Amino acid sequence: MIAPTTTIDMPPTTAGPKLQPGLESGHALMQHGEAAFYDFVAQQLEPALGRSLPQMEVRCKNLSIVAKVPVVKHSSSSATSELPSVYNSLKHV
């Protein structure tokens, strides 16, 4: 068994009251950590969908990820800065 390395890998604890993240900013949403944020999103989605969200566990050993990310210099006036996404990658093929 591989030990959890982030709070995402840890199962939610049922002890104690649920933390309600603040909705005024992104920083307030993440104030209690990503696990509390994901729990909050699940609490909002499950009643809207009328069912529980599917669960999946992914474990990796010796994982290596390589990504080619375009870098645009801001001094160039003809270049546009885009976020690397599947759509933007396919758009330029």
Backbone as ProteinMPNN parsed JSONL, in Angstrom:
{"seq_chain_A": "MIAPTTTIDMPPTTAGPKLQPGLESGHALMQHGEAAFYDFVAQQLEPALGRSLPQMEVRCKNLSIVAKVPVVKHSSSSATSELPSVYNSLKHV", "coords_chain_A": {"N_chain_A": [[0.834, -1.178, 0.0], [0.539, 2.209, -0.824], [1.539, 5.109, 0.805], [-0.469, 7.989, 1.551], [0.249, 11.073, -0.094], [-0.668, 13.641, -0.367], [-3.283, 15.842, 0.795], [-5.454, 15.325, -0.763], [-5.425, 12.618, -1.253], [-6.196, 11.549, 1.125], [-8.807, 10.024, 2.995], [-11.995, 11.596, 3.661], [-12.572, 12.978, 6.882], [-14.999, 12.187, 9.328], [-15.365, 13.156, 11.812], [-16.13, 15.936, 13.816], [-17.373, 19.267, 12.96], [-18.543, 20.179, 9.653], [-16.587, 22.203, 7.527], [-17.384, 25.351, 6.3], [-16.552, 26.879, 3.437], [-15.522, 30.236, 2.611], [-17.212, 32.331, 0.262], [-16.396, 34.618, -0.956], [-13.991, 34.999, -2.317], [-11.4, 33.379, -4.29], [-9.24, 32.715, -2.685], [-10.458, 32.588, -0.18], [-12.098, 30.381, -0.584], [-10.219, 28.319, -0.684], [-9.1, 28.36, 1.81], [-9.29, 26.453, 3.896], [-8.035, 24.304, 2.804], [-7.535, 21.963, 0.039], [-9.024, 19.593, 0.247], [-11.257, 20.249, 1.839], [-12.433, 22.101, 0.129], [-13.088, 20.476, -2.126], [-14.888, 18.764, -0.883], [-16.91, 20.572, -0.244], [-17.762, 21.312, -2.844], [-18.74, 18.821, -3.716], [-20.842, 18.517, -1.892], [-22.565, 20.443, -2.861], [-23.077, 19.626, -5.497], [-24.101, 16.955, -5.424], [-26.847, 16.973, -4.322], [-28.011, 18.491, -6.381], [-27.689, 16.875, -8.625], [-29.054, 14.66, -7.813], [-28.013, 12.263, -7.024], [-25.196, 10.384, -5.71], [-21.783, 11.365, -6.253], [-19.564, 9.75, -8.582], [-16.854, 7.663, -7.505], [-13.295, 7.309, -7.568], [-10.18, 5.704, -7.369], [-6.807, 6.297, -7.789], [-3.636, 4.999, -8.201], [-0.154, 5.323, -8.431], [3.105, 4.248, -9.365], [6.471, 5.144, -9.619], [5.999, 7.335, -11.388], [6.258, 9.467, -14.133], [5.951, 12.574, -15.574], [5.801, 14.409, -18.509], [5.644, 17.482, -20.108], [5.013, 19.637, -22.804], [5.089, 22.973, -22.8], [3.998, 25.97, -24.1], [5.815, 29.023, -24.145], [5.405, 32.416, -23.982], [6.849, 35.453, -24.756], [6.305, 38.578, -23.274], [7.117, 40.903, -24.484], [6.831, 40.755, -27.192], [4.711, 42.002, -29.605], [3.072, 40.78, -31.459], [2.547, 38.249, -30.567], [0.281, 36.099, -28.845], [-0.916, 35.415, -25.61], [-1.842, 32.37, -24.372], [-3.614, 30.016, -22.395], [-2.322, 26.762, -21.791], [-4.168, 24.257, -23.163], [-6.301, 21.503, -24.133], [-7.989, 22.272, -26.229], [-6.742, 24.668, -27.194], [-4.293, 23.595, -27.99], [-5.051, 21.839, -30.058], [-6.159, 23.662, -31.785], [-4.035, 24.933, -32.991], [-2.869, 23.059, -34.625]], "CA_chain_A": [[0.0, 0.0, 0.0], [1.293, 3.448, -0.927], [1.067, 6.099, 1.776], [-0.941, 9.228, 0.928], [1.246, 12.128, -0.134], [-1.347, 14.928, -0.273], [-4.569, 15.752, 1.483], [-6.441, 14.813, -1.708], [-5.415, 11.166, -1.14], [-6.704, 11.126, 2.42], [-10.265, 9.971, 3.052], [-12.53, 12.662, 4.506], [-12.866, 12.6, 8.259], [-16.373, 12.503, 9.689], [-15.373, 13.747, 13.146], [-16.119, 17.389, 13.827], [-18.312, 19.918, 12.045], [-18.076, 20.451, 8.291], [-16.148, 23.575, 7.357], [-18.046, 26.055, 5.205], [-15.593, 27.845, 2.898], [-16.05, 31.545, 2.234], [-17.479, 32.433, -1.167], [-16.075, 35.957, -1.432], [-12.824, 34.991, -3.2], [-10.759, 32.081, -4.462], [-8.41, 32.466, -1.498], [-11.36, 32.181, 0.904], [-12.544, 29.017, -0.88], [-9.141, 27.368, -0.436], [-8.523, 28.645, 3.121], [-9.244, 25.243, 4.716], [-7.346, 23.256, 2.057], [-8.248, 21.451, -1.135], [-9.984, 18.546, 0.621], [-12.483, 20.924, 2.273], [-13.036, 22.688, -1.066], [-13.703, 19.41, -2.914], [-16.041, 18.296, -0.12], [-17.939, 21.596, -0.423], [-18.289, 21.173, -4.205], [-19.535, 17.591, -3.741], [-22.078, 18.78, -1.153], [-23.438, 21.255, -3.704], [-23.429, 18.901, -6.719], [-24.875, 15.729, -5.198], [-28.296, 17.226, -4.299], [-28.449, 18.99, -7.684], [-27.742, 15.737, -9.544], [-29.974, 13.66, -7.288], [-27.287, 11.021, -6.733], [-23.835, 10.649, -5.246], [-20.775, 11.453, -7.304], [-18.749, 8.536, -8.698], [-15.571, 7.701, -6.812], [-12.24, 6.57, -8.244], [-8.891, 5.765, -6.696], [-5.709, 6.117, -8.738], [-2.331, 4.841, -7.548], [0.93, 5.266, -9.408], [4.473, 4.045, -8.897], [7.484, 5.605, -10.57], [5.301, 8.151, -12.371], [7.009, 10.564, -14.718], [5.089, 13.351, -16.462], [6.524, 15.362, -19.334], [4.696, 18.337, -20.812], [5.547, 20.74, -23.596], [4.258, 24.134, -22.506], [4.491, 27.134, -24.832], [6.145, 30.202, -23.353], [5.309, 33.599, -24.829], [7.449, 36.645, -24.166], [5.349, 39.681, -23.303], [7.641, 42.017, -25.267], [6.4, 40.589, -28.575], [3.353, 42.534, -29.757], [2.272, 39.918, -32.33], [2.266, 36.987, -29.884], [-0.831, 36.119, -27.897], [-0.71, 34.519, -24.48], [-2.972, 31.473, -24.182], [-3.413, 28.932, -21.446], [-2.196, 25.469, -22.461], [-5.34, 23.397, -22.998], [-6.493, 20.598, -25.27], [-8.569, 23.055, -27.319], [-5.732, 25.556, -27.767], [-3.286, 22.774, -28.664], [-5.626, 21.344, -31.311], [-6.445, 24.813, -32.633], [-2.814, 25.321, -33.697], [-2.311, 21.914, -35.362]], "C_chain_A": [[0.879, 1.241, 0.0], [0.694, 4.462, 0.039], [0.591, 7.352, 1.054], [0.13, 10.309, 0.994], [0.623, 13.511, -0.071], [-2.656, 14.737, 0.456], [-5.663, 15.26, 0.557], [-6.557, 13.303, -1.553], [-6.051, 10.674, 0.151], [-8.225, 11.08, 2.412], [-10.794, 11.067, 3.968], [-12.835, 12.156, 5.901], [-14.282, 13.039, 8.596], [-16.465, 13.14, 11.063], [-15.326, 15.262, 13.033], [-17.083, 17.975, 12.815], [-17.69, 20.141, 10.675], [-17.701, 21.928, 8.192], [-16.845, 24.177, 6.149], [-17.066, 27.085, 4.656], [-16.283, 29.162, 2.557], [-16.194, 31.642, 0.731], [-17.08, 33.787, -1.745], [-14.859, 36.001, -2.359], [-12.282, 33.57, -3.33], [-9.898, 31.716, -3.268], [-9.273, 31.99, -0.335], [-11.866, 30.757, 0.683], [-11.491, 27.992, -0.491], [-8.521, 27.52, 0.956], [-8.367, 27.389, 3.974], [-8.59, 24.071, 3.983], [-8.204, 22.696, 0.935], [-9.268, 20.379, -0.79], [-11.307, 19.159, 1.07], [-13.198, 21.551, 1.084], [-13.749, 21.623, -1.892], [-14.931, 18.843, -2.208], [-17.205, 19.271, -0.268], [-18.58, 21.484, -1.809], [-19.166, 19.93, -4.31], [-20.857, 17.786, -3.014], [-23.062, 19.593, -1.981], [-23.933, 20.474, -4.921], [-24.34, 17.707, -6.481], [-26.375, 15.986, -5.084], [-28.824, 17.712, -5.652], [-28.585, 17.855, -8.693], [-28.734, 14.677, -9.095], [-29.327, 12.317, -7.014], [-25.887, 11.382, -6.264], [-22.868, 10.663, -6.428], [-19.979, 10.157, -7.382], [-17.39, 8.733, -8.034], [-14.556, 6.873, -7.593], [-10.949, 6.764, -7.46], [-7.814, 5.458, -7.723], [-4.414, 6.044, -7.947], [-1.272, 4.678, -8.625], [2.242, 4.996, -8.692], [5.407, 4.496, -10.007], [6.856, 6.4, -11.711], [6.2, 9.286, -12.836], [6.099, 11.271, -15.715], [5.953, 14.368, -17.184], [5.488, 16.174, -20.094], [5.454, 19.405, -21.588], [4.59, 21.91, -23.411], [4.815, 25.328, -23.266], [4.726, 28.309, -23.895], [6.167, 31.389, -24.301], [5.931, 34.769, -24.091], [6.473, 37.806, -24.326], [5.836, 40.849, -24.153], [7.21, 41.936, -26.73], [4.955, 41.053, -28.715], [2.477, 41.62, -30.605], [1.889, 38.605, -31.659], [1.089, 37.158, -28.933], [-0.563, 35.096, -26.816], [-1.967, 33.689, -24.274], [-2.621, 30.447, -23.121], [-3.251, 27.63, -22.208], [-3.411, 24.607, -22.138], [-5.448, 22.5, -24.218], [-7.015, 21.384, -26.462], [-7.521, 23.936, -27.989], [-4.636, 24.779, -28.481], [-3.796, 22.285, -30.01], [-5.9, 22.475, -32.29], [-5.236, 25.173, -33.493], [-2.175, 24.173, -34.469], [-2.615, 22.063, -36.826]], "O_chain_A": [[1.856, 1.313, 0.745], [-0.522, 4.645, 0.079], [1.182, 7.743, 0.047], [0.828, 10.45, 1.999], [1.318, 14.475, 0.249], [-3.086, 13.61, 0.704], [-6.708, 14.817, 1.031], [-7.647, 12.749, -1.698], [-6.407, 9.5, 0.257], [-8.87, 11.987, 1.886], [-10.134, 11.437, 4.94], [-13.303, 11.031, 6.074], [-14.717, 14.122, 8.205], [-17.532, 13.62, 11.448], [-14.56, 15.805, 12.236], [-17.557, 17.276, 11.92], [-16.473, 20.274, 10.546], [-18.408, 22.795, 8.706], [-16.883, 23.561, 5.084], [-16.772, 28.07, 5.334], [-17.476, 29.193, 2.254], [-15.375, 31.09, -0.004], [-17.39, 34.079, -2.9], [-14.712, 36.957, -3.12], [-12.661, 32.676, -2.574], [-9.828, 30.551, -2.878], [-8.875, 31.096, 0.411], [-12.046, 30.007, 1.642], [-11.83, 26.907, -0.017], [-7.517, 26.873, 1.253], [-7.389, 27.278, 4.714], [-8.591, 22.952, 4.497], [-9.414, 22.914, 0.877], [-10.287, 20.265, -1.472], [-12.371, 18.647, 0.722], [-14.427, 21.542, 1.024], [-14.886, 21.829, -2.316], [-15.909, 18.479, -2.862], [-18.355, 18.852, -0.402], [-19.802, 21.554, -1.934], [-20.228, 19.979, -4.931], [-21.887, 17.281, -3.46], [-24.273, 19.445, -1.818], [-25.081, 20.637, -5.334], [-25.263, 17.473, -7.261], [-27.139, 15.257, -5.716], [-29.949, 17.388, -6.032], [-29.493, 17.868, -9.523], [-29.204, 13.881, -9.909], [-30.027, 11.329, -6.794], [-25.444, 12.523, -6.398], [-23.118, 10.046, -7.463], [-19.738, 9.523, -6.355], [-16.851, 9.84, -8.011], [-14.905, 5.863, -8.204], [-10.667, 7.851, -6.955], [-7.904, 4.465, -8.445], [-4.126, 6.915, -7.126], [-1.479, 3.973, -9.613], [2.464, 5.45, -7.569], [5.154, 4.254, -11.187], [7.16, 6.153, -12.878], [6.823, 9.975, -12.028], [5.537, 10.631, -16.603], [6.732, 15.094, -16.567], [4.554, 15.61, -20.664], [6.411, 19.997, -21.088], [3.429, 21.847, -23.814], [5.986, 25.67, -23.098], [3.946, 28.559, -22.977], [6.87, 31.368, -25.312], [5.586, 35.046, -22.942], [5.887, 37.99, -25.393], [5.035, 41.711, -24.512], [7.223, 42.947, -27.433], [4.072, 40.552, -28.019], [1.253, 41.674, -30.49], [0.99, 37.913, -32.139], [0.918, 38.202, -28.305], [-0.033, 34.019, -27.093], [-3.041, 34.238, -24.03], [-1.461, 30.061, -22.974], [-3.969, 27.401, -23.182], [-3.651, 24.268, -20.98], [-4.765, 22.715, -25.219], [-6.544, 21.194, -27.584], [-7.419, 23.954, -29.215], [-4.1, 25.255, -29.482], [-3.063, 22.31, -30.998], [-5.876, 22.262, -33.502], [-5.398, 25.667, -34.609], [-1.04, 24.305, -34.926], [-2.234, 21.208, -37.626]]}, "name": "protein", "num_of_chains": 1, "seq": "MIAPTTTIDMPPTTAGPKLQPGLESGHALMQHGEAAFYDFVAQQLEPALGRSLPQMEVRCKNLSIVAKVPVVKHSSSSATSELPSVYNSLKHV"}
